[in-house]
């Protein structure tokens, strides 16, 4: 398929997504897509599934946990090296 492909919009506003793109993005009849405008362009994409969203939240939570663990170690090391810091 070329970089772009022209399609006619039907009287009811329907457009057929080219088969090559449906196959590439695993879109089949009855699937939902999200349609929105971005910078003057019309964008059609697959919605994020609940599992994909949960996976992203789990990854972010693990990153936050890892950072907190690292900072505790750095803070302990600073206390041991600097000793008590006077309150100003």
Secondary structure, DSSP 4 states (H G I P E B T S, - for coil): --S----PPPTTS--PPPHHHHHHTT--TT--EEEEEETTEEEEEEPPPHHHHHHHHHHHHHHHHHHHHHHHHHHHHHHHHH-PPPP-
